[in-house]
């Protein structure tokens, strides 16, 4: 027996978290019956599972990819009701047809590394806050940050929903009108880095994720996708290989 949300994620349809949302919305059927309860268990070999009218089948191969998501795409599958481009649109543009879903999110106006998989267990471990998986970004902000403010940034600051103290932060470069940072955090709240820098009075000009755990963006260019080979393995708390 297997949890319904775990089975849905294992097919590559969506993450476990999204599967729970779909179940609560009444968009999941088991053997023709709508299921709205979380925690329901099924027999993957016998039970017929439909999500949003689509019959799901468990894949034989677990897939792992890294993608350079450009600015201007939502980290979501399907069509956006406001007409914004999503990963589904991007996959169509580049001819990518594998059934995978994104692990975590990367804001519409942000770019860089996005991990794609059909492995629900792996995605759950990677996203769960208790595992504190580090994520590294290159962030360019408007304005020149002085030493006093930089020291305050290193100590962290209270935001609306969380206290954010970077795991690591350094200034890479200063231009006439901007400051470029490399920053590593393990928090995953929405738009947290944009809110962090804005709190110090420095709006973000550009935000690019370059690593999640030990998986690095490397030399990938915008819209390029690459299979992670060998497949990543979970190693205790927080790191993947």
HELIX and SHEET records of a PDB file:
HELIX    1   1 UNK A    4  UNK A   10  1                                   7    
HELIX    2   2 UNK A   16  UNK A   24  1                                   9    
HELIX    3   3 UNK A   87  UNK A   94  1                                   8    
HELIX    4   4 UNK A  120  UNK A  127  1                                   8    
HELIX    5   5 UNK A  129  UNK A  131  5                                   3    
HELIX    6   6 UNK A  147  UNK A  155  1                                   9    
HELIX    7   7 UNK A  192  UNK A  199  1                                   8    
SHEET    1   A 2 UNK A   2  UNK A   3  0                                        
SHEET    2   A 2 UNK A  41  UNK A  42 -1                                        
SHEET    1   B 4 UNK A  33  UNK A  34  0                                        
SHEET    2   B 4 UNK A  28  UNK A  30 -1                                        
SHEET    3   B 4 UNK A  49  UNK A  51 -1                                        
SHEET    4   B 4 UNK A  54  UNK A  55 -1                                        
SHEET    1   C 4 UNK A 101  UNK A 102  0                                        
SHEET    2   C 4 UNK A 111  UNK A 117 -1                                        
SHEET    3   C 4 UNK A  64  UNK A  69 -1                                        
SHEET    4   C 4 UNK A 225  UNK A 227 -1                                        
SHEET    1   D 6 UNK A 101  UNK A 102  0                                        
SHEET    2   D 6 UNK A 111  UNK A 117 -1                                        
SHEET    3   D 6 UNK A 204  UNK A 212  1                                        
SHEET    4   D 6 UNK A 135  UNK A 142 -1                                        
SHEET    5   D 6 UNK A 178  UNK A 185 -1                                        
SHEET    6   D 6 UNK A 168  UNK A 174 -1                                        
SHEET    1   E 4 UNK A 101  UNK A 102  0                                        
SHEET    2   E 4 UNK A 111  UNK A 117 -1                                        
SHEET    3   E 4 UNK A 204  UNK A 212  1                                        
SHEET    4   E 4 UNK A 215  UNK A 216 -1                                        
SHEET    1   F 2 UNK A 157  UNK A 158  0                                        
SHEET    2   F 2 UNK A 163  UNK A 164 -1                                        
SHEET    1   G 2 UNK A 234  UNK A 235  0                                        
SHEET    2   G 2 UNK A 239  UNK A 240 -1                                        
END                                                                             
